[in-house]
Amino acid sequence: MSFLNYHHLRYFRAIAQTGNLTRAAEHLNISPSALSIQLGQLEAHALHIVLSNLPVPRDA
């Protein structure tokens, strides 16, 4: 699991602002595939945070 960093947030912001992964990659001067990998890492990190904060069910 990689850690959340400034680049993840910067890339997410660019995607949100442009509304398009390809345009965001052009704006950031990186390839769309590299941006997609970074976005996947951000998604994995966010999912880890959500799942690690769920209560553990007790057996009935």
N, C-alpha and C positions, 0 to 999 in steps of 0.2 A: 504494500500500500504506500503510495507516495503521499507526501504532505501537501497541503494547500499552500500556494505561494502567490506572490504578487502577479506573476504572469498568468496564472489561471484566472484571476479576477479581471485582469486587463483584457484577456482574450474573450472572456464571457461578456464583458461590457461592449467590446467591438461587435460581437455577434448580435447582441441586443440592439445596439444602435443602428447597425446596417440592416438587420433583419435577414441576413443571408450569410452563410458560412464562407462562400467563395469571395464575396465582396469584403468581408471582414479580414480574410486572409490577405487579400491584396492590400488593404489598408495597413495591416500589420507587417507587410513584407515577409510573409512566410507562406509555405505551401498549404493548400487546403487540407491535405492529408496530415500535415504536422498539427494544424489547428484542430482537426478532428480528434487526433490522439490526445491533445491537451484537454479538450472538452470531455472526452471519455474519462480521463483521470479526475477531472473535477466532479463529474457525475458519480464516480465510484467513491470519492471522498465524501460527498454529500450523503450518499446512501449509507455509508459506514456510520456517519454521525447520527443519522435518523435511527438506524437499526440498533446502535449501541445505547440509545437513550430510551428504547421501548422497555416497558416493564416485563419482567420474566414471569410467565404464567405459573401459578402453583398448581400442583395436582389436586384434583377435587377429592 
